[in-house]
């Protein structure tokens, strides 16, 4: 299911993934992420949408004035609990939307320290969020999602890999 929180009315809506297939608004919101994650739309269409129905993925969006201001995607599996995507509209940076997304995803994952990765180019932007939730760097991998760009991995432990 896809969870939509409307901050104007404090209402929560759930829609099924079939509705998302035609929902270009989510894809439009994710376009800016494509520069760091070139295959994001293949991943979103191929994995995220197909794994929503069997509860392996969770999407939450926060809206205000009928537009998406924050979007989070998480993955739950036997081998890994992961926050896959956190995206906040630039005019809402520093206003707590990222924290609300992380809190919701952590709650859905039932894991206070899920794996989360961030491009080296965005690390400083995410650092306050990582500090707030006490997320710790566990590894750095070059070229994980984009050639010649390091991905900083938070909270990865051997127990989460096995």
ZAPATOR-443867 format. One record per residue: residue in three letters; x, y, z of N, C-alpha, C in turn. Coordinates in steps of 0.05 Angstrom, whole numbers, plus 5000, padded with zeros to 4 digits. Layout:
residues N
ALAXYZXYZXYZ ...
***
This chain:
residues 162
UNK501749765000500050005000501850255000 UNK500650464991501950724989500550905009 UNK501951015028500751185048501151485041 UNK498951635042499151925036498252075061 UNK499852245071499152415094498852695084 UNK496452815087495953085079496353265104 UNK498353425104499053595127497053825130 UNK495553905109493554115111491254025129 UNK490253775124487853675138488553475159 UNK491053405162491953195181490552925175 UNK490052875149488752625142490752435129 UNK490152175131491851965120490151805101 UNK491251755077489851595057491651365049 UNK490451135042491950915031490950855004 UNK492750804984491850724958493450484950 UNK492350324932493850084924495750144901 UNK497549964896499750024877498650044849 UNK496349934842495249964815494750264809 UNK493950414829493450694825496050844819 UNK498250734830500850874826501850844797 UNK501150634784502150594757501450834739 UNK499250964745498451194729499151464743 UNK500351444766500851684781503551804774 UNK503651984756506152104746507252304767 UNK505652384786506552584805508852474821 UNK508852224829511052104844513552114827 UNK513352024802515652024784516752304780 UNK514952494776515752774773517352874797 UNK516452794821517752874846520552744848 UNK520852504837523452364838525452434816 UNK524652604797526352664775529052774784 UNK529052944804531653064813533452854826 UNK532452634834534052424846535652274824 UNK534652284800535752134778538752204772 UNK539552454778542352524773544252364791 UNK543352294815545052134834544551834830 UNK542151764821541351484818540151444790 UNK541851414770540951404742538851204736 UNK538750984750536850764744534350774762 UNK533851004774531651014794528950944783 UNK528351014758525750944747525450654740 UNK527550524731527450234727527050094753 UNK528450184774528150074801525250114811 UNK524250364809521650434819519450264805 UNK519550264778517550114763517849814766 UNK520249714767520749424767520549294795 UNK521649434815521749314841519749424861 UNK519749694863518149814884515149754879 UNK514149814856511349784851510449494854 UNK512149304844511449024845511548914874 UNK513149034891513448924918511749064939 UNK510149264930508349394949506049204958 UNK504949064940502648894946503248674966 UNK505748564965506348354984507848465008 UNK507648725012508648865036511648845040 UNK513148805018516048825020517049105017 UNK515349285007516049565004513849735016 UNK514649975024512750165036513450435025 UNK511450585016511850855007510051035023 UNK511251255032509651465045510151735031 UNK508051885027508452155017507052355035 UNK508352575040507152795055506453005034 UNK504053115037502953315019502153565033 UNK502453785020501354035030500454195005 UNK498254325007497054474985496954294960 UNK496154044963495753854941498253784926 UNK500553834938503053744924504753584943 UNK506353404931508153244947510453424958 UNK510953414984513153564995515253375007 UNK514553125010516452925020515552645012 UNK517552485006516952204997519052025009 UNK518151795020519951595030519251325020 UNK521251155015520850885006522650705023 UNK521450485033523050295049522650005039 UNK524549835045524549555038524849385063 UNK523149185065523448995088523848715076 UNK526048585084526448315075527848155098 UNK528147905094529547745114532347835118 UNK533647915097536547985098537048275104 UNK534948455100535548735103533048905107 UNK533249085126531249295128532649555119 UNK531449685099532849905087531050135081 UNK531950375087530650625077531950675050 UNK530350645029531450655002531450944992 UNK529451104999529251364988528051555008 UNK529351785011528252015026528552255008 UNK526352385001526452624984524552824995 UNK525653065000524053295010524253524991 UNK522053654985522053884968523854094980 UNK525454224964527554414974526354634992 UNK523954724986522754945002521754835029 UNK522054575034521354465060523754345075 UNK526154395065528554305079528654445106 UNK529454295126529854415153527254455168 UNK524954345158522354395171521254135183 UNK522853925185521953685198520653475181 UNK520453525155519153335137520853075135 UNK523553115132525352885131525152715156 UNK525052845179524852695204522252545206 UNK520052665196517452525196517552275178 UNK518852305155519152075137520751855150 UNK523051925162524751715174523151585197 UNK521751735214520251625236518151425226 UNK516751495205514751325194515951065182 UNK518151095168519450865155520650675176 UNK521950795196523050635218520850485233 UNK518650615237516350475250515350245233 UNK514950295206514050075189516049845188 UNK518549905187520649705187520949565214 UNK520049695235520349595262523349545268 UNK524949745260527849735263528850015267 UNK529950075291530850355295533350425280 UNK534750235269537250285255537350135228 UNK535450205210535550075184537950165167 UNK538650005148540750085129539650325113 UNK541350515108540650735090543350815077 UNK543150875051545550965037545051245026 UNK547251385022547051655010549451714993 UNK549051844971551251924954553152114969 UNK555752084963557652274976556952564970 UNK555652604947554852884940552652994957 UNK551052824970548752904986549252865016 UNK551552755023552052675051551752905070 UNK552953135064552753365083549853465086 UNK548353445065545453525067543953335086 UNK544653085087543252885104544452865132 UNK546852975136548252935162546553005186 UNK545053235186543453295210541353075216 UNK540152965195538252745198539552495210 UNK541952435199543452195209544152235239 UNK545052475246545652535274543252505292 UNK541052615283538552605299537752325306 UNK537952145286537151865290539451685298 UNK541851805303544151655311544951435291 UNK544651495265545451315244548451335241 UNK549851115239552751115238553751005211 UNK555951125201557151035177558450765182 UNK557750565165558850305168560650215144 UNK560350355121561950275098561650505077 UNK563550505059563450685036564150515011 UNK562450524991562850364967562850544943 UNK564950524927565250674903563750544880 UNK562150704866560750614842558350434847 UNK557250434871555050264877552550324860 UNK552050584856549750664840550550834816 UNK552850964818553751144797556851124795 UNK557851094771560751064768562251304780 UNK564451234793566351434805565051604827 UNK562751514838561551664860561251464883 UNK562151544907561951364930559251384943 UNK558251164952555751144967556551084996 UNK555551255014556051215043553851055054 UNK554550835068552650645078552450675108 UNK550050705118549550745147548250495158 UNK549050425183547750215199547949935188 UNK549649885169549949615159551549445178 UNK550549225187551949045205552048765193 UNK553848595203553948325193551348175197 UNK550048225220547548085225545448165206 UNK545548415195543548495175544248385148 UNK546648305144547448195118546947895115 UNK546747765137546347465137543447395137 
***
